Amino acid sequence: MHIRRIAPLLALPLVAAACGGADERDPDRTSLAARAPQDVMTLDSSALPQKATGGAAGGANGAEIFTRCAACHQSTGQGLPGTYPPLAGSEWLVNNPEVPIRIVLHGLQGPITVKGSSFNNAMTPFADQLSDEEIAAVLTYERSNWGNGASAVTAEQVKAVREATKSQTTPWKPDDLKGMLNAK
């Protein structure tokens, strides 16, 4: 009987940690929710495929940048069924490189079909968060992993698309880009 009263108290440290409680990286005892997003969602890039990092020596590391994408698209590139589309084998990623550049720059919102499956969610735009070099690196990484064998993306390609689409102020709709999928 005494154990039943103590058992819930033993779980409190676990609950506090799971709900953003302090840890050794948190000496002032602030919650995880108060930290910068990159501190909250961390992923060990050594767990990601290392076939291609998508960055030149000393340049942006695509695998490292991809840790921002893995929460939705997963470290395996398989996405979350019914919620976030896969990158592995995605025609939106591996065909015309201008399509994923546009998506990463300005985001995407609305119903989309990827590899025959439907999704209806939104992707955050990263134009203000990532440089041309970083976008090139992460797209090169994605286009060359998980069985994808597409060409590298260059910072010059990203710069050209950024300039050509600078008037785009809202996320793309899939129908806006569908006609570009098979263009090279």
Backbone bond lengths (Angstrom), bond angles and torsions (degrees), N, CA, C in turn:
res aa  C-N    CA-C-N  psi(-1)  N-CA   C-N-CA  omega(-1)  CA-C   N-CA-C  phi
1 M - - - 1.449 - - 1.525 110.26 -
2 H 1.321 116.70 -41.96 1.454 121.70 178.95 1.538 111.15 -62.17
3 I 1.333 117.53 -36.82 1.462 122.42 180.00 1.529 110.66 -64.61
4 R 1.299 119.30 -35.18 1.464 121.98 179.88 1.525 111.18 -62.84
5 R 1.299 118.06 -33.39 1.466 120.90 179.20 1.529 111.32 -77.33
6 I 1.315 118.42 -28.90 1.463 122.56 -177.57 1.529 111.18 -85.46
7 A 1.307 118.79 -34.78 1.471 122.21 -175.10 1.530 113.51 -52.88
8 P 1.339 120.18 -45.27 1.466 118.43 177.81 1.522 112.65 -61.70
9 L 1.323 117.81 -32.13 1.461 121.05 179.18 1.515 111.40 -70.06
10 L 1.329 118.00 -31.67 1.453 121.36 178.56 1.525 111.45 -66.51
11 A 1.305 117.42 -27.96 1.466 121.66 -178.69 1.521 112.71 -81.07
12 L 1.334 118.79 -15.90 1.464 121.05 -176.90 1.525 114.31 -55.42
13 P 1.343 120.34 -45.30 1.470 118.18 178.88 1.527 112.34 -60.61
14 L 1.323 117.55 -35.96 1.466 120.67 178.33 1.514 111.24 -67.25
15 V 1.307 117.11 -41.90 1.457 121.25 179.03 1.523 109.92 -64.68
16 A 1.315 117.19 -44.07 1.468 120.72 179.72 1.521 110.59 -60.76
17 A 1.325 117.48 -42.29 1.461 120.27 179.98 1.519 110.59 -66.65
18 A 1.314 118.06 -41.94 1.462 121.45 -179.08 1.517 112.02 -68.66
19 C 1.316 117.68 -25.85 1.459 121.32 -177.85 1.522 112.65 -97.71
20 G 1.306 118.10 18.99 1.455 120.46 176.13 1.507 113.68 96.86
21 G 1.303 117.53 20.58 1.452 120.60 178.03 1.513 111.41 -67.89
22 A 1.290 115.41 171.51 1.461 121.40 -176.01 1.519 111.10 -71.47
23 D 1.311 115.72 154.41 1.446 122.32 172.88 1.519 108.20 -141.85
24 E 1.336 117.45 -170.42 1.461 119.68 -175.71 1.528 112.96 -63.33
25 R 1.337 118.24 -19.75 1.462 121.35 177.35 1.517 110.93 -86.93
26 D 1.305 117.34 4.20 1.452 122.33 -170.91 1.527 110.97 -127.59
27 P 1.336 118.11 63.45 1.460 120.08 -174.37 1.519 114.56 -63.55
28 D 1.335 118.14 -25.34 1.460 118.49 -179.34 1.527 112.10 -94.05
29 R 1.333 116.70 7.66 1.457 123.54 173.64 1.527 114.69 65.81
30 T 1.322 118.05 31.20 1.464 120.30 174.48 1.513 108.47 -81.79
31 S 1.299 116.40 155.97 1.459 119.57 -178.35 1.517 110.22 -78.89
32 L 1.313 115.46 160.10 1.465 120.21 176.11 1.516 110.70 -60.45
33 A 1.306 118.19 -32.45 1.462 121.20 -178.53 1.522 111.70 -63.65
34 A 1.316 118.01 -23.88 1.457 121.04 -179.58 1.520 112.26 -84.79
35 R 1.320 117.25 -8.64 1.457 120.84 -178.15 1.516 111.10 -82.79
36 A 1.314 115.62 163.62 1.467 121.52 175.27 1.521 108.68 -63.46
37 P 1.335 118.29 146.70 1.462 121.32 -177.61 1.527 113.92 -52.51
38 Q 1.335 118.88 -37.52 1.451 119.46 -178.99 1.516 111.69 -66.36
39 D 1.347 118.25 -22.54 1.449 121.23 177.08 1.522 111.48 -81.82
40 V 1.311 117.05 -28.96 1.457 121.31 -178.04 1.512 110.84 -75.86
41 M 1.324 117.12 -47.56 1.461 120.82 -177.66 1.519 108.21 -104.61
42 T 1.299 116.39 96.10 1.452 119.10 177.86 1.506 108.55 -114.52
43 L 1.300 115.34 146.35 1.450 121.59 179.81 1.510 106.68 -139.20
44 D 1.281 117.04 130.22 1.450 121.20 178.93 1.516 108.14 -70.12
45 S 1.329 117.01 112.60 1.461 120.05 -176.37 1.518 111.85 -65.36
46 S 1.325 119.27 -14.44 1.460 119.66 176.70 1.527 110.78 -69.92
47 A 1.340 117.88 -17.03 1.454 121.39 177.67 1.523 111.14 -82.16
48 L 1.323 117.52 -11.20 1.453 121.62 -178.65 1.520 110.19 -87.10
49 P 1.336 117.30 155.64 1.460 119.04 176.16 1.526 109.59 -58.19
50 Q 1.318 117.05 141.63 1.454 120.25 -176.36 1.528 112.66 -114.76
51 K 1.320 117.80 18.76 1.457 121.08 -178.27 1.515 111.11 -55.76
52 A 1.312 117.44 -46.05 1.464 121.30 178.92 1.509 108.20 -141.90
53 T 1.308 117.25 128.84 1.447 119.89 179.94 1.513 111.05 -85.28
54 G 1.311 117.96 -18.69 1.453 120.18 178.71 1.508 112.79 72.56
55 G 1.303 117.44 26.55 1.453 119.57 177.27 1.506 110.36 -146.13
56 A 1.310 115.88 142.96 1.453 120.46 176.50 1.521 108.54 -72.30
57 A 1.316 115.70 162.11 1.458 119.97 178.37 1.525 109.30 -53.32
58 G 1.326 116.00 125.02 1.454 120.86 -179.50 1.514 113.38 80.00
59 G 1.329 118.53 -5.56 1.458 121.74 -179.53 1.509 111.84 -94.66
60 A 1.316 115.55 -166.92 1.458 121.98 179.87 1.527 110.11 -62.88
61 N 1.316 116.49 141.16 1.457 122.51 -179.71 1.523 109.01 -103.13
62 G 1.330 116.17 110.49 1.463 121.68 -177.13 1.518 113.59 -60.34
63 A 1.334 117.29 -39.17 1.473 120.46 179.37 1.520 110.53 -63.90
64 E 1.316 116.34 -40.36 1.463 120.24 179.63 1.534 110.73 -67.85
65 I 1.311 117.08 -42.88 1.463 121.27 179.08 1.521 110.28 -65.12
66 F 1.326 116.60 -34.69 1.465 121.08 -179.14 1.526 112.54 -60.79
67 T 1.318 118.49 -21.14 1.465 119.03 179.32 1.527 110.76 -57.38
68 R 1.337 118.07 -26.32 1.475 121.29 175.29 1.527 111.31 -69.13
69 C 1.301 116.73 -27.78 1.469 122.60 -175.26 1.530 112.37 -90.47
70 A 1.331 115.77 -22.65 1.463 121.06 -171.38 1.524 114.08 -65.98
71 A 1.321 118.39 -24.34 1.464 119.61 179.33 1.528 110.43 -59.94
72 C 1.306 116.75 -36.80 1.470 120.64 179.56 1.532 111.84 -95.91
73 H 1.329 116.55 -49.75 1.460 120.74 -173.81 1.526 113.03 -87.39
74 Q 1.333 117.64 -5.92 1.456 125.31 177.35 1.529 111.77 68.98
75 S 1.308 116.39 151.61 1.468 121.23 -178.58 1.522 111.66 -65.10
76 T 1.320 116.37 -18.32 1.466 121.57 178.52 1.525 112.61 -87.97
77 G 1.333 117.26 -7.19 1.463 120.90 -177.21 1.518 112.96 75.87
78 Q 1.326 118.36 8.41 1.467 121.89 -176.14 1.521 113.44 -89.06
79 G 1.323 118.95 -6.33 1.460 121.46 -178.95 1.519 111.48 66.04
80 L 1.326 115.13 -168.52 1.460 121.48 175.48 1.516 107.31 -118.09
81 P 1.323 118.14 113.24 1.466 121.26 -175.50 1.530 112.58 -49.20
82 G 1.316 115.25 129.67 1.451 122.12 178.27 1.519 114.34 79.34
83 T 1.322 117.72 -8.90 1.458 120.95 -176.93 1.524 111.85 -120.04
84 Y 1.332 117.19 -62.41 1.461 122.20 -179.04 1.518 109.34 -122.10
85 P 1.319 117.96 131.71 1.466 120.61 -174.63 1.522 113.44 -71.03
86 P 1.328 115.25 155.79 1.462 119.81 176.59 1.526 110.64 -73.98
87 L 1.310 115.42 154.32 1.460 121.67 170.93 1.529 109.75 -99.24
88 A 1.321 116.27 -26.87 1.464 121.16 177.93 1.524 109.04 -64.65
89 G 1.317 116.05 115.23 1.457 121.01 178.42 1.513 115.01 74.59
90 S 1.317 118.47 10.75 1.461 121.54 -177.46 1.522 111.27 -73.16
91 E 1.314 115.30 123.71 1.467 120.69 176.93 1.523 111.24 -63.52
92 W 1.317 117.56 -24.95 1.465 122.51 178.27 1.528 111.35 -71.85
93 L 1.309 117.39 -22.91 1.455 122.50 -178.78 1.524 112.73 -99.10
94 V 1.330 117.38 -44.60 1.466 119.80 -168.10 1.521 115.13 -92.01
95 N 1.319 118.99 -15.41 1.460 119.09 -179.92 1.526 109.40 -79.21
96 N 1.288 119.06 -115.98 1.455 124.28 -178.50 1.531 110.28 -66.42
97 P 1.336 119.16 116.97 1.466 120.15 -177.26 1.532 113.82 -63.48
98 E 1.326 117.68 -19.07 1.466 119.58 179.39 1.528 111.41 -67.58
99 V 1.322 117.34 -28.92 1.470 120.54 -178.94 1.532 111.29 -64.55
100 P 1.337 119.82 -54.84 1.466 117.30 179.28 1.531 113.02 -66.17
101 I 1.329 117.77 -28.66 1.466 118.96 176.17 1.524 108.87 -62.22
102 R 1.332 117.09 -47.06 1.466 120.96 178.83 1.526 111.09 -60.32
103 I 1.320 116.29 -41.68 1.465 120.44 -178.61 1.526 111.00 -65.29
104 V 1.331 117.64 -45.40 1.462 120.10 -179.75 1.527 110.18 -65.73
105 L 1.309 117.48 -40.64 1.465 120.20 -179.82 1.520 112.84 -64.16
106 H 1.335 117.18 -49.56 1.466 120.72 -168.69 1.522 115.13 -114.69
107 G 1.319 117.55 -4.83 1.458 120.12 -179.54 1.518 111.69 86.03
108 L 1.314 114.99 176.41 1.464 122.29 -178.85 1.515 107.71 -149.46
109 Q 1.328 115.95 138.11 1.461 119.33 -179.64 1.516 109.74 -146.21
110 G 1.318 115.57 135.53 1.455 121.32 175.76 1.515 112.28 120.86
111 P 1.324 115.24 177.65 1.469 119.96 -176.60 1.530 111.65 -67.20
112 I 1.319 114.94 131.87 1.461 121.85 -179.10 1.527 108.43 -138.98
113 T 1.326 115.54 146.38 1.458 121.20 174.83 1.516 107.66 -112.32
114 V 1.325 116.09 124.41 1.455 122.52 179.27 1.517 107.62 -126.62
115 K 1.320 116.42 123.15 1.459 121.93 -179.90 1.532 111.09 52.48
116 G 1.337 116.50 38.07 1.455 121.62 176.94 1.520 115.78 82.09
117 S 1.313 118.78 -2.30 1.461 121.89 179.07 1.528 110.17 -108.94
118 S 1.330 115.90 144.80 1.463 121.37 -177.87 1.525 111.56 -94.18
119 F 1.329 114.06 143.21 1.458 122.34 177.38 1.515 107.13 -139.29
120 N 1.321 117.33 150.76 1.464 120.51 176.67 1.520 107.77 -147.20
121 N 1.303 114.31 87.09 1.446 120.45 -178.14 1.517 107.43 -144.56
122 A 1.292 117.74 -166.13 1.467 121.42 -179.86 1.519 109.76 -130.64
123 M 1.325 115.03 142.64 1.454 120.94 172.57 1.514 108.26 -109.07
124 T 1.302 115.39 134.54 1.453 123.44 179.83 1.522 111.24 -67.29
125 P 1.323 117.76 138.63 1.469 119.42 172.23 1.533 110.13 -75.38
126 F 1.341 115.58 144.33 1.456 120.45 -178.81 1.524 112.97 -119.96
127 A 1.335 118.63 11.86 1.465 121.85 -177.60 1.519 112.19 -56.28
128 D 1.323 117.41 -37.59 1.459 121.02 -177.58 1.526 113.11 -88.30
129 Q 1.340 116.58 -8.08 1.460 119.89 -175.75 1.524 113.60 -106.77
130 L 1.331 116.41 -26.63 1.464 119.94 -175.72 1.525 110.91 -121.79
131 S 1.311 116.03 142.40 1.466 121.65 176.46 1.531 109.60 -77.32
132 D 1.314 115.67 169.62 1.467 120.22 176.39 1.529 110.29 -58.84
133 E 1.321 117.07 -40.52 1.468 122.11 -179.95 1.527 110.89 -64.63
134 E 1.326 116.97 -41.18 1.467 120.62 -179.59 1.528 111.31 -68.14
135 I 1.322 117.00 -41.29 1.469 120.00 178.09 1.521 109.63 -64.75
136 A 1.319 117.44 -43.10 1.469 120.75 177.69 1.528 110.24 -60.04
137 A 1.316 117.18 -43.67 1.465 121.16 -178.35 1.526 111.95 -64.30
138 V 1.331 117.09 -46.43 1.467 118.50 -177.27 1.526 110.88 -69.71
139 L 1.329 118.12 -37.64 1.462 119.29 178.11 1.526 111.53 -69.13
140 T 1.319 117.20 -37.21 1.469 119.90 175.43 1.517 109.85 -62.45
141 Y 1.302 116.74 -42.56 1.465 121.22 177.40 1.536 110.50 -59.36
142 E 1.308 116.54 -49.74 1.467 120.49 -178.10 1.523 111.86 -65.89
143 R 1.327 117.05 -38.26 1.467 121.22 -176.81 1.533 112.41 -75.26
144 S 1.340 117.67 -7.60 1.461 120.19 -178.51 1.527 113.10 -122.87
145 N 1.314 117.92 14.34 1.463 121.98 178.86 1.522 110.99 -125.04
146 W 1.334 115.51 169.57 1.472 124.08 177.07 1.526 112.26 58.88
147 G 1.323 116.70 32.39 1.459 121.08 -179.42 1.514 113.44 89.35
148 N 1.319 117.76 -4.54 1.465 120.58 176.60 1.525 108.27 -76.03
149 G 1.311 116.49 140.61 1.460 120.95 -179.47 1.511 111.75 -130.00
150 A 1.326 117.35 35.90 1.463 121.59 -176.58 1.522 111.11 -83.45
151 S 1.314 114.99 164.15 1.466 121.88 -178.49 1.525 111.83 -67.43
152 A 1.321 113.67 160.77 1.459 120.93 176.60 1.525 109.63 -69.40
153 V 1.315 115.15 156.13 1.462 122.58 174.32 1.527 106.23 -108.01
154 T 1.323 116.34 136.37 1.461 120.11 -179.60 1.527 110.97 -102.86
155 A 1.315 115.16 157.75 1.467 120.49 175.96 1.526 110.25 -61.54
156 E 1.329 117.05 -31.98 1.464 120.67 178.43 1.531 110.89 -65.48
157 Q 1.340 117.34 -39.71 1.467 120.37 176.39 1.527 110.37 -62.27
158 V 1.315 116.34 -45.08 1.466 120.60 -179.69 1.523 109.83 -62.48
159 K 1.317 116.59 -44.72 1.472 120.99 -179.88 1.528 110.51 -59.33
160 A 1.325 117.17 -43.05 1.471 121.24 -179.77 1.526 111.00 -64.27
161 V 1.338 117.35 -42.89 1.466 120.65 179.37 1.523 110.12 -69.26
162 R 1.313 117.23 -39.94 1.470 120.69 177.90 1.532 109.32 -57.75
163 E 1.317 116.85 -46.19 1.468 121.31 -179.35 1.534 110.70 -65.74
164 A 1.331 117.12 -44.85 1.465 121.47 -177.33 1.520 112.90 -67.32
165 T 1.337 117.34 -24.08 1.469 120.65 -175.52 1.530 112.49 -114.58
166 K 1.321 117.36 17.33 1.466 120.30 -175.21 1.523 113.44 -61.53
167 S 1.321 118.54 -20.28 1.465 120.58 178.25 1.538 112.31 -82.73
168 Q 1.329 117.66 -6.62 1.471 121.91 178.71 1.525 108.50 -73.16
169 T 1.322 117.38 112.43 1.468 120.94 -176.05 1.520 113.45 -109.35
170 T 1.305 116.85 -4.99 1.462 121.45 179.08 1.527 108.60 -127.48
171 P 1.325 117.22 161.48 1.469 118.59 176.59 1.528 111.05 -60.35
172 W 1.312 115.34 148.82 1.460 120.74 176.02 1.525 109.42 -65.78
173 K 1.310 116.53 152.51 1.459 123.32 166.94 1.524 105.36 -96.69
174 P 1.314 118.99 143.31 1.465 119.91 179.82 1.539 112.90 -51.79
175 D 1.323 117.42 -37.75 1.468 119.53 179.69 1.530 112.49 -63.29
176 D 1.359 117.43 -26.89 1.461 121.19 177.60 1.514 111.55 -64.06
177 L 1.323 117.19 -29.15 1.461 122.00 -172.87 1.521 114.40 -109.01
178 K 1.327 116.49 -14.49 1.464 120.80 -173.66 1.531 112.78 -54.80
179 G 1.333 117.70 -39.34 1.462 120.87 -179.44 1.518 113.47 -67.42
180 M 1.318 118.00 -16.21 1.456 122.13 -179.16 1.530 112.55 -91.85
181 L 1.318 118.29 -9.22 1.455 121.26 -171.24 1.524 113.35 -55.82
182 N 1.296 118.35 -43.01 1.460 120.53 -174.20 1.515 114.07 -98.34
183 A 1.332 117.67 0.59 1.462 120.74 176.25 1.525 108.31 -76.23
184 K 1.283 117.71 145.02 1.485 120.81 -179.97 1.499 110.50 -110.45
